[in-house]
Amino acid sequence: MKKLALFILVVIISISIFSGKIEEIQKRGVLLVGQDPAYAPFYGIDINGKRIGHDIAFAKILADFLGVKVKFVITNWDGIIPALMANKFDIILAAMTITPERAIKVNFTIPYYQTGQALMFNSQKYSNLTIKDIKNMGSKVKIAVQLGSTGEIVARKMFPKAKILTFETVDAAAYQVIIKKADAMVFDDLYFGTLVKKYPSMKMINELLTKENLGIAVNKKDIDLLLWLNTVIETLKVDGTLEELKQEWILNYNWGNN
């Protein structure tokens, strides 16, 4: 009953108070969500080709609130913000870290999840590796990252002398570590659970390089949508829905079967 009451409240707010972009989405009948191909456990594809994951389920909840369907527009990560600015989709719901640099171009909602950047390495190449070891290797170390990701930003900032190898997908970056062409990779710590199932030799340094908040990105002009999304996120935190999504997709789902 409590969840139903909160649901009704959010719907009333969206209809009665907010307008503009929300009205456009409702008239269209589809919420367009920008994502790159895959980033488990937030989004990916199951064996039947269906998109699944934490952010997929979250996007469907947003669409239900608006009374519309949801469509995922797949875009390379390094071009996803320019695509939002060009109105290719309504929001970016893709485990995107809130940063000052990105906030110059887009607006972010309040955080819906917290994660961090971690250093990962191949235990078949190094029995142990520390942040200090990487720094001491100077220009000799090679670090693989996904192009345009927070991992790339952090790697360049924390290891300025390192050779940074960029790739279109995080899987391509991880593969460079596995075949020993890169000494380490920097990416979200949540990815490690999926990565180690695919590559058992991969290890993660316990000390996180950063702690980050994930938010939904919206176009600067869509203030009504931003305010409404903040209302929804706060509602879903209070009623426990976001915690349920975390339990289902991040802590308990076996991504190794996909």
N, C-alpha and C positions, 0 to 999 in steps of 0.2 A: 504493500500500500504506500509506503514511504517513497519507494522508487517511482511508482506511478505518479504520485503527487509532484515529485521533482521533475519528472518528464513533462507533465502537463504545464508546469510553471515555465520551463524552458521554451516550450512550443508557443505559449502565450506571449512571452517576451519577444520571441523572434517575429511573430506576426504583428504584434501591437506597437512595438517600439522601434525595432530595427527595420531599415529599408535599404534601397540602393542595390548593392551587390547581392544581398540575400534575396531580394525580390527577383533579381535577374536569374539567380540559380533556380528558384522555385518555379518561375515561368518556363524556364528551359526544361525542368524536370530531371536534371542530372547534375550532380556535384562532380566536377572534374578535379581529380587529384593527381598531382605530379609526383612521380617516383622514378628512380633508376631501376634496372632490371631486378636486382635482388640484394637483400641484406638481412639474412636471418639473424636473430629470430623476429625481426620487425616486419619483414615482407619477403616473399619468395613464391615459388611455384611448387605445387605437389605433383605426384606422379601422373595425375590426370590433367595437368596443365592449368589448374585453378590457382589463382593468387590467394595466398594464405599468410597469416602472421598477425602480430600484435597491431601494427598500424593499419592492416587491412580491416580487421575487426573494428578498430576505432573509427575508421572512415565510414564504415557501414552504419555505425551508431549515429554519426553526424548526419548522414544522409537520411536516416530514419527520423531524426528530429525535424529535419526540413521537409519531410514528406516527399523525398525524391530518390532516384536511383543514384548509384555511384559508378563512375568510370575512371579507370586508372590510365593516365597518359604516361607512357614510358619514355624517359629522356636520359641521355648520358649525364652523369653527375656534374661534370664541369660546366654543363650548359643549362642546368636546371633552374637556377635563379634568373638568368636572362630570359628563359622561356616563360617563367611566371610574370616577369615584367612586361613581356610581350603578349600577355593574356592568353597563353596557350592552355592554361588551366586556372582553377580558382584558388587552390592552395597547394603548398608542398607539405605533405604529411609523410616524411621519409626519414625518421630518426635523425633529423637535422639539428646539429648543435647550435645553440644561440651564441653568436659572437658579435663583437662591435663592428667588425668588418662587414659581415653579412647584413647587419642591421642598418647600414648606410643605404642599402638598396631595397630592403624589404622590411616589413614589420613582423615581429614575432609575438606569439601569444605568451601567456604565462607558461612555465614549464609543465609538461605532462609526464616527464621521466628524467631520471638522472643517471648518467653513466660516466665513463672516463677513458682517456687514451692510455694504452698500454704498449709495452715493448715486447714483442714476441720473436722467438728464435728457434732454430733447428737444433735439437739436442744431439743429432748425429754429427753436427759440425762443431758445436760447443757443448761441453758437459755442463757448463754454467756461464752465465753472462749477466752483467750488472749494468746499470745506467752509467756508472763510473767507467766501466770497461769500454763502453761505446764512446764516451767522451775522450778517453785516453787514446783510442785508435785514430782520432783526428780525421785526416783526409783519406785514410786507407779504408774506412768503414763504408759499406754500401747499405743504405736503408731503403726498402721498398714501401711505397705508399700508393693509395688510390688518388688519382689526379683530382684536385679540388676539394679533397676531404679535410676534415679537421686534423686527421693524422698527418697530412702533408704540412699543414701550418705548424703543428707542434714539432714535427721532426726538424723542420728548417730553423725553428726558433731555438730548440734545445740542443741541436747538434749542427751548428752553423758550418763546421768544417767537413761534415760528412757529404758523401756523394748520394744525392737523393734520386732514386729511380721511380718514375711515375708511370702508373698504368690505369687503364680505363675502368677496371673493376678491382675489387678487393681480392677476389679469387686469383686474379692474374698476379697481383702483388705477392700473395701468399705462396704461389707456386715458385716464384723466384727464390724464396727462402728455402723451400723444400729441395730444389735442384742445386742449392748452394751458390747461386749467382748473386744473392744478397745475403748480408750477414744477419739482418733483422728486418722486421716490419713494425710500423706504428699504426695502430687502429684501435677502435672501440674495444674495451675489455669484454663486452657481451658477445663479441664475435668469436672469442676463444673457444667457447663450448662447442660451437659448430665446427670450427677449424680443427680441433684436436680429434674429432670423430673421423674426419676425412684424412688428416695427417697426424697419426699418433706420436710422431717424433717432435711435434711442435710444442714448445713450452712458453709460458708467459712469466715475465718478471712480476713478482708480487706488488712491488711499489708502483702505483699509478703515476704516470707523467702529469696528468691533469684530472680534474673533476669537472664535468660539464652537465648543463641542463639541455634537454631536448624540447623544441617548441615547434609549433606549426607556423610556417611562413605564409604571409599574405601580401598582396600588392599594397604599396603605400597609400593608394587612394581609397582602399576598401576598409575604411574605419568601422563601418557598421558590422562587417563580417568579423573583424578583429575583436570587437567588443562582445559580439555574440559567442564566438569561440571561447573567449575567456570565461564567460558565464557557464558554458557547457563543461569546460575542463574543471572548474571549481565544483560544479554539481557532481560530476563523476568521481571526483576525489572524495567528496563528502559521503556519497552513497555507496562507495566501495567498488564501483564498476572498474576503475582503473587498476585497482589492486587485483581484481578478478582476471583482467586481461593479462596482467603480469604473471600471475600464477599459471594461467592456461598456456600462454605462448612463449614466455621467456624462461620460466623455471621448470615447467613440466613437459612441454612438447618435445618429442624426439625428432629433431630435424635431420638426424642421420638417415631416416627412412625416405627422405625426399631428394 
